[in-house]
């Protein structure tokens, strides 16, 4: 289901629920604001990464990663420059990429000491693996061999994650909602999930990552964005549990230290123009929501979340640097460049 349909459906279904509040529409009014809660609070840098759009245009700023050199890479679906590379200060270093009209997911994986990127392209209906400077080395086409698809158009991958043994997991978040597991050679090993409301199924399997926090055996964290849930699975696709985040339409999970960071593209009733950042602790409790209301648990159940200050418009991804600063890429936000949040 397309994102605009999600907005329409959720807004209609949740009419009358608490909507976001705002203290003003001018972002400049927030340049000295401190947002977030508890141990994770931030000061906003609205100028980070801003470029001349005549030379370095963006459409949707979908995702961001940090490479082994400390550079910040932004993925946009503008085919003049799909990848924009910054240093941490926001200075432009280079751009590349003209072949990814549906550029959506960006995953960085270090393999034998070398950085590789995995780009999920909605329009091409495939995942493309490249070197850090854009040379294509592998393409994961639509999984006809899975028996789940009768045409390429039914497959719309949104995100990937790569296991230590080289297995590649691809989430078909805008298609039939299956998770595909390949080996490093590109051979399909397994398909699990699918569309539905049951625990082991998904309504918008938008993001996926591997969780090894606390030295535990690897597990998969997969978002069910339309259900406001983050779901845990074994590495072979067995459901473990759901983490309920009411009012939070979460994109992909990003792990740094003991925390999980999730851009929350809509909030509250799913109204257009909303969103915040969700930060979970080692026990998967929401402890901070920059741009959102204070997280409150009653009887171990999170009260519904909503946008409390109009900083973000559809945040789609968050990148966490070595100093725990955040870089936020936004979808459908008026072709804006990322926002940086400096940890205080």
Buried (B, 14 or more C-beta within 10 A) or exposed (E): BEBEEBBEEBBEEBEEBBBBEEEEEEBEEBEEBEBBBEEBBBBBBBEBBBBEEEEBBBBBBBBBBBBEEEBBBBBBBBBEBBBBBBEBEBEBEEBBBEBBBBBBBBBBBEEEEEBBBBBBBBEBBBBBBBEBEBEEEBEBEBBEEBEBBEEBEEBBBBBBBBBEEEBBBBBBBBBBBBBBBBEBEEEBEBBBBBBEEEEBBBBBBBBBBBBEBEEEEEBBBBBBBBBBBBBBBEBEBEBEEBBBBBBBBBBBBBBBEEBBBBBBBBBBBBBEBBBBBBBBBEEBEBBBBBBBBEBEEEEEEBBBBBBBBBBBBBBBBBBBBEEBBBBBBBBBBEBBBBBBBBBE
